[in-house]
Amino acid sequence: MKVLFTVSECAPFAKSGGLGDVAGALPKELIKLGADVRVMLPKYSTISEELLFKAKKIKTFYVNVGWRRQYCGIETLKHDGVTYYLLDNEYYFKRNALYGDFDDGERFAFFSRAALDALPLIPFKPDVIHAHDWHTGMVPFLLDRQYRTYPFYKNIKTVFTIHNLQFQGLFPESVLGDLLNLDHRYFTSGELEFYGAVSFMKGALLSANALTTVSPTYKDEIQTPFFGEKLDGLLRDQSFKLSGILNGIDTDAYHPEKDTYIEKTYSFKTLKDKKKNKAALQKEFNLPVSDHIPVVAMVTRLTEQKGLSLVKRVMHELLNEQNMQLIVLGSGDPEFESYFNYLAGAYPEKTGVYIGFSEALAHRIYAGADFFLMPSMFEPCGLSQLISLQYGTIPIARETGGLNDTVHSWHETEHTGNGFTFSAYNAHDMKHTVERALSHYSNKEVWPLLQKNAMSGDYSWAKSAEEYYSLYEGLQRRK
């Protein structure tokens, strides 16, 4: 079984969020199952020199991007048992950030076609191409509409994973000829047209042989108008090839027994050492050091999707009324950055805020906090709740997407559950759930059971990798 991931980011090379984590961890698990999985991504200038030093150039060629002929180099290296192909073009990828430039449509139109053109030039012909999110949405579409007639590409199957349906790669109609070498019948026929724009995401939904989402609940949610981002009708039509496979986490990178970022490693059997991480975290944020004060944490993008309007509505009440501390790590919308900075100033004894991102600090927060707050408006899967569970930090989450699949509310009589949840997207429902969670913190019988339930779960990629492997096998059997 030969599988090629085409992806816009992949840890540890380039990462802005969960997509990078998935692309970094899933191939390693699939290789353990016997698959030959390789990853193709852009050669960003932000990739570390240590990794780039190991890369070896193997080919150069030119890519047609509309009327342009653009250089592309192929470099390869092996890292942690996985072979990577880096596609090099400094004009497109020598940038300070992965996304957000005015020409993102051109950049990823180039990458999608370059990925297909590169295949005959590398010593690897995949049985399956696994594309991820809108950035590589044109890979299955171009393969199906333009490349399939060539013998080399004829039997290659495609899988497309929706990591977040909200981001669809929408561009003006002119990109068809100007960037994609496609005529306008693909627009007038509706194949790529989406409310007057061209949608890279829609192209993948129509053309891929199989579609996946990153959790079973999200698969169902996106087929409804509220979550479907105006694509719910198309997704219902394509539901015969749509499945929900829950993300895992890299349990080597996130493991409290061997985490080099944290103050003191620990396991469920040595939970007293988790308290040392809590004390170090409180000290780092200049908060009173006390094990009797529960710490509620958030490591998140500061956006509306993450439920921050709920937090903004009631957090001041919680801080006024409850014996608690709040620690926040993240960046995003200026509105929410300003709000959390305001909280830090208004409640200096109760609130610690770091605007930005630090991988090391994120690990220290997962290890040192008592609760992890995720009140998301929607959450395709979510990795933070899985990491927090792994560290015995109890999630407080809204029942949506992958949160619904992984966080189960504490049951008072049966002593089951690994967190606290609420259903409605309502600020006071969130507040009452936080209050309920805090009320259990000092219960010396309940709290260890909660932590045991959290830390005894399997959050690895093993089960999910088996599901992907079965999916690939099923596609390969099709003629």
LUMGULO-778406 format. One record per atom (N, C-alpha, C): residue in one letter; x, y, z. Coordinates in pm, whole numbers, plus 50000, padded with zeros to 5 digits. Layout:
AXYZ ...
//
This chain:
M500844988150000 M500005000050000 M500885012450000 K500795020649896 K501595032849885 K500665044949890 V500915053849985 V500045065450007 V500905078050010 L500465088249938 L501125101249941 L500205111550002 F500645117850111 F499935129250168 F500355141750093 T499405149250038 T499695162749988 T499055172350086 V499865181050144 V499385188750259 V500135202050265 S499455212250314 S500055225550320 S500905227750444 E500765219250544 E501605220450663 E501765206850727 C502865204950797 C503145191950858 C504205193950966 A503865190651089 A504855191351197 A505905180251176 P507165182951205 P507735195151264 P508225205351162 F507895203651034 F508395212750931 F507695226350934 A506385225950935 A505595238250934 A504255235150997 K503825243551090 K502585240751162 K501935253751206 S500635254951176 S499855266151230 S498715261351317 G498405248351312 G497285243151390 G497205228051382 G495985222951400 G495765208651408 G496115201151282 L495945207451166 L496295201051039 L497755196651040 G498635205351086 G500055202051093 G500335190351186 D499615189751297 D499775178551390 D499345165451327 V498195165751257 V497685153551195 V498665148451090 A499115157351001 A500035153350894 A501365148650949 G501725153251067 G502985148851127 G502875135451197 A501705132251253 A501575120251335 A500985108251261 L499955110551177 L499255099451113 L500145090851023 P501015096650940 P501875088050855 P502705078150935 K503205082351051 K504035073351133 K503235061251180 E501965063451215 E501125052251259 E500765043151142 L500525048851026 L500215040750908 L501405032150866 I502595037450881 I503805029750850 I503915017650942 K503525019351069 K503545007951162 K502624996751116 L501575000351040 L500634990350990 L501094983950860 G502224988350807 G502774982350686 G502624990750561 A502015002450570 A501865011150454 A503175018750428 D503425021850302 D504525030850265 D503895044650245 V504005053050346 V503355066150344 V504425076950336 R504265085850240 R505195097050224 R504405110050221 V505085120950248 V504415133850263 V505045144050169 M504185151450097 M504655162050008 M504075175250057 L504955185150078 L504525198250127 L505415208950068 P505005221650077 P505855232450028 P507135233750109 K508195238250043 K509425241250114 K509375255850160 Y508805257650280 Y508705271150336 Y510055275750389 S510275288650383 S511525294050437 S511555293350589 T510395290950653 T510335290250798 T510725276550852 I510935266650764 I511365253450810 I512755254650872 S512985247550980 S514245248951054 S515445245050968 E516545251750992 E517785248650921 E518225234250947 E517955229251067 E518335215651101 E517675205551008 L516385207750975 L515685198750885 L516105201050740 L516225213650701 L516595216750563 L517985211550529 F518865211050627 F520235206350605 F520235191750559 K519225184150603 K519145169950568 K518545167650430 A517925178050372 A517215176250244 A518185175950127 K517865167450030 K518705165949911 K517845168649787 K518335177349699 K517595180349576 K517715168749479 I516555164549424 I516595153149332 I516135156749190 K515305167049173 K514805170749041 K514425185449039 T514445191248918 T513845204448894 T512975203348769 F511905211048767 F511015211148650 F510215224048652 Y509355225948554 Y508545238148546 Y507055234548547 V506295243148611 V504865240848633 V504065251648561 N503035247548489 N502135257048424 N501105262048524 V501175274948552 V500185281448639 V499505291948552 G498435287748483 G497835296548383 G498835299348273 W499095312248250 W500035316148145 W501485316148193 R501715312748323 R503065313348379 R503765299748369 R505085300148360 R505905288148371 R506785290148493 Q506455282848601 Q507115285248728 Q508045273748765 Y509225277648812 Y510225267948857 Y509705259848976 C510085247148982 C509835239049101 C510995229449121 G511525229449239 G512545219649277 G511945209349371 I512425197049362 I511995186449453 I513175182749542 E512975184249672 E513985180049768 E513395169149857 T514215160049903 T513705149049984 T514575146750106 L513965141750209 L514675137750330 L513835127750406 K514465120650496 K513755111250582 K513865116250725 H512735116350795 H512715121150933 H511745112551013 D512225107151123 D511415098351209 D510755087151129 G511495081851032 G511015070350957 G510095073650840 V509795086550818 V508885090750711 V509695098050604 T509435094950477 T510065102050365 T509225114150330 Y509885125650318 Y509215138250285 Y509745143550152 Y508855149550075 Y509215156749953 Y508845171349971 L509815180149959 L509595194549972 L509605200649832 L508525207549796 L508455214149666 L508905228649682 D509925232249607 D510625244849628 D510275255149520 N509805266649564 N509685278449479 N509705290449573 E510795297849570 E510955308649668 E509935319749649 Y509505322349527 Y508515332749504 Y507235329949582 Y506825317249585 Y505575313749651 Y505725310449799 F506885305149839 F506965299549973 F508035305850062 K508755315650011 K509695322750098 K508945334550160 R508095331350255 R507225341250321 R507395339850472 N506935350150543 N507025349850689 N505925341450754 A504845338750681 A503725331050736 A503275320750633 L502605310350679 L502145299950588 L500995304750501 Y500075312350559 Y498865316550490 Y498615331350515 G497625336450441 G497155350050467 G497635360250367 D498355356150263 D498815365650162 D497755367350053 F497855378349980 F496865381649877 F496825371249766 D497915363849746 D497995354349635 D497945339849681 D497255337249791 D497175323449839 D496555314149734 G495605319149657 G495015310949552 G496055306549451 E496925315849409 E497975312549314 E499015303149376 R499365305549500 R500375297449566 R499955282649573 F498685280449609 F498255266549627 F497715260449498 A497385268649400 A497155263349265 A498475257849211 F499555265349231 F500885260649193 F501215247549264 F501025247349396 F501415235449472 F500615223149429 S499315224949405 S498475213649367 S498915207649234 R499175216249135 R499605210949006 R501045205649014 A501875212549090 A503265207849104 A503305194049168 A502425191549266 A502395178449331 A502095167349231 L501135169949142 L500795159949040 L501895158448936 D502465169748892 D503525169148792 D504785162548846 A504985163348977 A506205157849037 A506195142549044 L505005136649043 L504915122249069 L505765113748976 P505755115948845 P506605107448758 P508095109948777 L508455120548851 L509855124348867 L510475119048995 I509665113049083 I510185107749208 I510055092549206 P510875085749285 P510835070949283 P509705065349369 F508485070249344 F507355066149428 F506065068949352 K505345058449319 K504045059949255 K502965055649354 P502175065049405 P501205061449509 P500005053949453 D499455045149535 D498145039349506 D497045049249541 V497305057149646 V496315066749696 V497005079949724 I496405090849680 I496815104349722 I495815109149826 H496325112849941 H495475117850050 H495695132850064 A494715140750018 A494805155350021 A494055160650143 H494455172550188 H493935177950313 H493545192650298 D492295195750329 D491755209350332 D491915216450197 W491385228650189 W491225235250060 W492545237349986 H493635238750060 H494925241849998 H495335231349896 T494925218949918 T495215208249821 T493925202549763 G492845210149773 G491565205549719 G491575203549569 M492425210849499 M492475209349353 M493285197249308 V493985190749401 V494745178749362 V493795167849311 P492775163749388 P491865153549333 P491075158449213 F490755171449208 F489975176549095 F490805176448967 L492025181748972 L492885181848854 L493245167648810 L493495158948908 L493795145048874 L492635138848797 D491425141148844 D490255134848784 D489895141048649 R490065154348635 R489595161048514 R490665162448407 Q491945162548446 Q492995164948347 Q494045153948335 Y494365147248445 Y495495137948444 Y495085123348425 R493825120348450 R493385106448453 R493585099348318 T493615106948209 T493765100648077 T495175095648051 Y496155100348130 Y497535095648113 Y497705082348189 P498315072348127 P498435059048189 P499025059448331 F500015068048354 F500655068448485 F499645071248596 Y498665079948571 Y497745084648674 Y496435076848679 K496235067948584 K494905062148561 K494305055648685 N495075048148761 N494515040248871 N494785046149010 I495295058549016 I495545064849146 I494205069449205 K493935065049328 K492715069049398 K493005080949489 T491945088049529 T492135100049611 T491225099949733 V491765104649843 V491025107149967 V491195121850000 F490115128250042 F490195142350082 F489625143750222 T490415149650312 T489985151550450 T489625166150476 I488425168150529 I487945181350570 I488365183450715 H489325192250736 H489745195550872 H488915206950929 N488505216150844 N487645227250887 N486905232450766 L485605229950760 L484805233650643 L484655248750628 Q484915256150734 Q484745270650729 Q485705277150629 F486855271150609 F487865276750518 F487825268750388 Q487365275050280 Q487005267650160 Q487835271150037 G488735280750047 G489525284449931 G488665290549822 L488075302249849 L487185308949755 L487925319949681 F487825319649547 F488555329249465 F487705333349346 P488065344449280 P487255349149166 P487235339149051 E486205340148968 E486035331248853 E487255331248762 S487965342348758 S489115343648668 S490235333848698 V490265327948820 V491365318848854 V491325306248767 L490175302948710 L490095290748630 L491135290648519 G491125300848437 G492115301548330 G493425307348377 D493355317248464 D494545324648503 D495505316248589 L494965306848668 L495805299248760 L495735284148738 L494575279148695 L494345264748699 L494365258048562 N494485265948455 N494465260148320 N493165252348294 L492065257648346 L490745251448327 L489855261248252 D488985255948164 D488085265048094 D486825267448178 H485995276948133 H484925281848218 H483705272748222 R483745261648149 R482625252248161 R482575246148302 Y483715245748370 Y483705240448506 Y483015249948602 F482905262548562 F482175272448642 F480695272148608 T480395272848479 T478985273348437 T478255260248467 S479005249048472 S478375236248505 S478095234848654 G478685243748735 G478495243148880 G479505234548953 E480415228148881 E481375219348948 E482285226849044 L482725238749005 L483595246649091 L482955259649137 E481785262849084 E481125275549120 E480475274449257 F480675284849338 F480095285049473 F479715299449505 Y478435302649487 Y477905316049513 Y478745326849443 G479025324549316 G479735334249235 G481245333549242 A481775324549323 A483225322949335 A483615308849292 V484905306749278 V485455293349256 V485875287949392 S485425275749424 S485735269549552 S486665257649533 F487885258449586 F488805247149582 F488245235549664 M487585238649775 M487005228249859 M485925220549784 K485055227649714 K483975221049642 K484535211649536 G485595215749469 G486205207149369 G486635193849428 A487195194149548 A487615181749613 A486435173349654 L485375179649706 L484205172049752 L483565164449636 L483595170349517 L482975163849402 L483855152949340 S485175154749346 S486055146249265 S486785135449343 A486995137149473 A487735127049549 A486955113949555 N487675102949557 N487025089849566 N486425087149703 A487025093249806 A486505091949942 A486715104950016 L485785108150105 L485855120150186 L485855116150333 T486655123050413 T486625120650557 T486565133850630 T486015133250751 T486135144150846 T486935139050965 V487275148151055 V488195144551162 V487495140251290 S486175137951283 S485445131751393 S484095127051342 P483515116751403 P482205111951360 P481095122351377 T481095129751487 T480045139751507 T480125150751404 Y481345155251371 Y481495165951271 Y480985161351135 K481185148551103 K480665143150977 K479165145250969 D478455142851079 D477005144751080 D476625159551082 E477385167351159 E477045181551173 E477135188951041 I478165186250961 I478355194250839 I477325191050731 Q476495181050755 Q475405178250661 Q474115185450702 T474245194750798 T473115202950841 T473395217650808 P472345225850790 P472565239850751 P473405247850851 F473255245250980 F473965253451079 F475475251851067 F475945239551047 F477375236851042 F477915235350900 G477035234550802 G477445230550668 G478065241250582 E478115253950630 E478775264850557 E478315265550411 K477005263350390 K476355263850258 K476765252350166 L477495242750221 L477855230850144 L477105218450194 D476155220450286 D475505208850348 D474725200650246 G474095207350148 G473355199950046 G474275191049965 L475405196549922 L476375188749846 L476905177149930 L477155179750057 L477695169250144 L476665158150166 R475395161750173 R474375151250183 R474355142850055 D474525149549942 D474565142149815 D475775132849808 Q476875137049870 Q478115129249865 Q478285120349989 S477245119050070 S477375112050198 S477755097350181 F477485091650063 F477835077550038 F479335075150044 K480125085650026 K481585083950031 K482215091750147 L481385096050242 L481835104450354 L481885096250482 S483005096850553 S483125090050682 S483815099350782 G483565096650909 G484175104551016 G485165096051092 I486435099851088 I487495092451157 I488145101851258 L488075098151382 L488525106951490 L490035108751488 N490485121051501 N491915123751514 N492465117851644 G493745115151644 G494455111851766 G495495122551793 I496365119951887 I497495128851913 I498765120551908 D499875127351891 D501175120951895 D501525118752042 T501335106452088 T501525103752231 T502995102852271 D503885103852174 D505295105452209 D505595120052238 A505005128952159 A505235143352179 A504495148552301 Y503325142552329 Y502515146952443 Y502355135352541 H503245134552635 H503195123652732 H503785128552864 P502985128952970 P503485134853095 P504635127253159 E504815114553119 E505905106853178 E507255109553114 K507245115752994 K508535118152927 K508605131952861 D507795141152905 D507755154652848 D508925162952901 T509805166952811 T510995174452853 T510705189252877 Y509505193952837 Y509175208052856 Y508695211152997 I508225201153071 I507515204053195 I508435203453316 E507975208953425 E508775209953547 E509135196153602 K508135187253605 K508335174053664 K507455163853591 T508075153353539 T507275143053472 T506465135453576 Y505355129453529 Y504475122553622 Y503595112653547 S502915104153620 S501905095053568 S500735095253664 F499725087053636 F498605086653729 F499055081653867 K500045072853867 K500535067553994 K501345077754073 T501795088254006 T502615098454074 T501985112354054 L500665113154074 L499965125854048 L500405137154141 K501035133654252 K501555144154338 K502555152854264 D503215147154164 D504185154754086 D503505164253987 K502245161653953 K501495171353872 K501345184453949 K501225183454082 K501095195554164 K502355204254154 K503505198054131 K504735205854115 K504685213853986 N504075208053884 N503905215453759 N502925226953777 K501895224753856 K500925235353883 K501595246953956 A502365243754058 A503035254354134 A503995262254045 A504715255353959 A505655262053868 A504895270953770 L503735266353724 L502935274253630 L502385286753698 Q501865285253818 Q501355296953892 Q502485307053914 K503645302153949 K504785311153970 K505185318153842 E505155310853729 E505525316653600 E504625328253561 F503345327553599 F502395338153566 F502165347753683 N503025347053785 N502945356053900 N501605355353970 L501065343253979 L499815341054051 L500125334854187 P499245336654285 P499455330054414 P499625315054397 V500655309654459 V500925295354447 V500145287954555 S499125280554510 S498295273254604 S497635261654531 D497745249854588 D497075238354528 D495575238654554 H495145246854650 H493715247554684 H492945256354585 I493645263854501 I492965272454402 I493025265254267 P491895261154213 P491915254354084 P492295263753970 V493095258653878 V493535266153761 V492745261453639 V492045270853576 V491335268153450 V492165274153337 A492455266253235 A493365270753129 A492705270152993 M493225278252902 M492865277852760 M494145279352679 V494355270352584 V495415271752483 V494685271252350 T494585282752283 T493635283452173 T493935294952078 R493425293651956 R493335305351870 R492245314351926 L492505327151931 L491535336551989 L490585341151879 T489595332551850 T488615335351746 T487225332051796 E486235336851724 E484845334351759 E484525319451760 Q485115311951666 Q484845297651658 Q485105290551791 K486085295351865 K486495288751988 K485595291952107 G484485298752080 G483525301452187 G483895312952278 L484755321752229 L485255332352317 L484225343152346 S483165343952264 S482095353352299 S481385348852427 L481305335752449 L480735330752574 L481645334252692 V482935332252672 V483905335452777 V483825350352811 K483775358552707 K483735373052727 K482495377352804 R481415369852784 R480155373552849 R480165370953000 V480795360153045 V480615356153185 V481905354153264 M483075355353202 M484295352453277 M484505362053393 H484115374653375 H484285384053486 H483435379853606 E482245374253580 E481405369253690 E482085357453759 L482635348353682 L483315336753740 L484505341053825 L485285350553773 L486465354953848 L486075362353975 N484955369453971 N484475376454091 N483895366954195 E483225356454147 E482435347954237 E483155335254281 Q484125330454203 Q484725317354228 Q486185318554274 N486565309054356 N487965307854396 N488685300154284 M489215307354188 M489825301054071 M490875310154011 Q491705304553925 Q492655312153845 Q492455308453698 L492685318253612 L492535316253468 L493875318753400 I494325309253316 I495555310953238 I495225308753091 V495635318353006 V495295318052864 V496565319652781 L496705310852681 L497785311952582 L497165311852444 G497455322152364 G496935322152228 G497035335852165 S496665336452039 S496625349051965 S495535347851860 G495135359451806 G494075359151705 G493415372551688 D492105372851700 D491355385151677 D491725395751780 P492005408051736 P492365418751830 P491345420751941 E490045418651909 E488995420152010 E489255411052130 F489605398552103 F489785388952212 F491165390352276 E492165394152199 E493475396952259 E493335408352361 S492615418852322 S492415430352412 S491615426252535 Y490625417652516 Y489795413452629 Y490615405952733 F491425396552687 F492195388852785 F493285397352850 N493855406552776 N494785415852839 N494085424452945 Y492845428252916 Y492045435653014 Y491835427353141 L491475414353122 L491265405753239 L492525404753323 A493685403353256 A494945402153328 A495225414653411 G494825426153357 G495015438453433 G494005440253544 A492775436153519 A491695437953617 A491775427753729 Y492295415853701 Y492365405153802 Y493785399553807 P494765407453845 P496155402953841 P496455391253934 E495645389454039 E495855378254131 E495185365454082 K494385366853976 K493615355253932 K493835351453785 T494475360153708 T494545358053563 T495965359553511 G496375349953430 G497655350853359 G497425349053210 V497985357953129 V497735357852985 V499045359152909 Y499205350852804 Y500335352052712 Y499755352852572 I499875364652510 I499385366452373 I500515362552278 G500265352252200 G501295346552113 G501215331552124 F502295324952087 F502315310452105 F503715305752140 S503775296152229 S505025289652269 S504705275052291 E505385266352215 E505145251952231 E505495247352371 A506615252152422 A507045248152556 A506035252652662 L505565265052650 L504585270052747 L503285262252738 A502875258852615 A501645250952599 A501755237852677 H502895231152667 H503085218652742 H503015221152892 R503615232052937 R503595234953081 R502175237853130 I501365243953044 I499975246553081 I499175233553086 Y499325224952985 Y498625212052988 Y498975204253115 A500235204753154 A500675197053270 A500285203553402 G500225216853406 G500045223853533 G498625227753567 A497745228853467 A496365233053494 A495565221553553 D494445225253616 D493515215153667 D492375212653568 F491905223353502 F490815222453406 F491245228853274 F490625224153165 F490905229653033 F489585233452970 L489395246352941 L488115251552893 L488075252152741 M487075245552680 M486875245652533 M485375247152503 P484885259452502 P483445261652479 P483115264452333 S483715257052241 S483705260352099 S482295261452040 M482155271051947 M480935271851868 M480815259551780 F481925255751716 F482045242851647 F483485238451657 E483715225451651 E485055220151668 E485165207251588 P485725207851466 P485795195851383 P486315183551458 C487405185151528 C487865174451618 C488345180451749 G489355188951738 G489995194051859 G491085184551903 L492265189851926 L493355181951981 L493645185752126 S493335198152161 S493685202952295 S493005194952405 Q491735190952381 Q491065183152485 Q491695169352500 L492205163652388 L492865150652395 L494185151752471 I494905162552445 I496175164652515 I495915166852664 S494915175052695 S494645177752837 S494235164952909 L493425156452845 L493065143652907 L494295135152932 Q495205134952837 Q496445127252850 Q497235131852972 Y497125144753006 Y497875150453118 Y497065150953248 G495855145053247 G495035145153368 G494465158753400 T494345167153299 T493755180453313 T492345179553257 I491345182353338 I489965178553310 I489295188653216 P488795184053101 P488165193353006 P486775198053053 I486495210553022 I485145216153032 I484805220352890 A483865213352826 A483715214852681 A482255215152641 R482025221652527 R480685221352466 R480555208752381 E479355203252377 E479105190652307 E478925193152157 T480055194652089 T480025196751944 T481235190051881 G481075185151758 G482185179251684 G482945168951763 G484255169451752 G485105159851820 G485075160951971 L484675172552024 L484525173852169 L483435164352218 N482365163452140 N481265154452177 N481705139852173 D482645136552085 D483105122752071 D484125118752176 T484755128452241 T485895125152328 T485745129452473 V484915139452500 V484715144152638 V483335139752685 H483315132152792 H482065126552843 H481835131652985 S480665137153008 S480415144153133 S480395134753253 W480935139553362 W481005131853487 W479605127953532 H479435115053561 H478155109753609 H478265107653759 E477415114453835 E477565114953980 E477435101254046 T476515092853999 T476275080054067 T477095068654010 E477305068753877 E478055057753815 E479555060153813 H479955072453846 H481375076153849 H482065073653715 T481325076453607 T481895075653473 T482045089753417 G482805090953310 G483035103953249 G484435108953276 N484895117753187 N486255122953198 N486305138153194 G485155144853207 G485115159353202 G483745164653236 F483495176853194 F482215183453218 F481775190053088 T480515188353051 T480065193052920 T478745200452929 F478495208652827 F477205215352811 F476845215252663 S475555216452634 S475075214452497 S474825227452422 A473995236052477 A473585248252407 A474745258252400 Y474785265752290 Y475805276252278 Y475285288452354 N475495288052485 N474905297952576 N475905300952686 A476115313852710 A477155317852805 A476875313052947 H475625313652989 H475335309753127 H475305294553143 D475005287153036 D475185272653042 D476655269353062 M477535276552992 M478965274653013 M479345278153156 K478845289253205 K479175293653341 K478755283253444 H477535278053432 H477065268053528 H477915255353521 T478385251853400 T479215239853386 T480585242053448 V481145253853432 V482425256953499 V482235256353651 E481135261853699 E480875261553844 E480725247253894 R480045238953815 R479895224753854 R481255218053859 A482075220553760 A483405214653758 A484225219053879 L484215231853907 L484985237054020 L484525231054152 S483235228254163 S482695222654289 S483215208654316 H483695201754213 H484225188154232 H485725188054260 Y486365199354245 Y487815199554257 Y488285195654397 S487585200254498 S488015197654636 S487465184654692 N486695177254612 N486135164454656 N487225153654644 K487755149154755 K488905140254754 K488575126154704 E487285123054694 E486895110154638 E486685111254486 V486035121854443 V485685123354302 V486885127354217 W487685136754265 W488745142454182 W489755131954132 P490235122854217 P491155112554165 P490485103354062 L489195100554078 L488495092253980 L488395099253845 L488125112153848 L488075119953724 L489425119453653 Q490485121653729 Q491815121653669 Q492185107753617 K491785097353691 K492055083753645 K491315080853515 N490035084653509 N489265082653386 N489895089953269 A490365102253295 A490985110153189 A492265103653138 M493115099553229 M494445094853191 M494465080353144 S493365072953163 S493325059053120 S492815057352978 G492385068152914 G491915067352776 G493065065452677 D492725060052561 D493705058452453 D493495069652352 Y494405079252348 Y494275090752260 Y495285090252145 S495855078652124 S496845077052018 S496155076351882 W496985075451778 W496495074251641 W496215059851602 A496485050151689 A496465036151649 A495135031851587 K494025034251657 K492715029751606 K492345037451479 S492565050351479 S492225058451361 S493055054551240 A494335051551263 A495195047251152 A494665034451089 E494155025451171 E493565013151117 E492355016151029 E491555026051070 E490395029850989 E490825035850856 Y491845044350858 Y492355049950732 Y492935039050643 Y493665029850703 Y494265019050625 Y493165010750556 S492105007850629 S490975000350570 S490325008250457 L490225021350476 L489665029850371 L490525029350245 Y491825030550261 Y492735029850146 Y492605016250076 E492565005650156 E492454992250097 E491174990750015 G490074996150069 G488814995449996 G488865002849864 L489525014349862 L489655021849737 L490525014449637 Q491585008349688 Q492525001549598 Q491854989649528 R490864983649595 R490184972149535 R489234976249423 R488874989249420 R487994993849314 R488744995249183 K488114991949075 K488714993748942 K488295007048881 
//
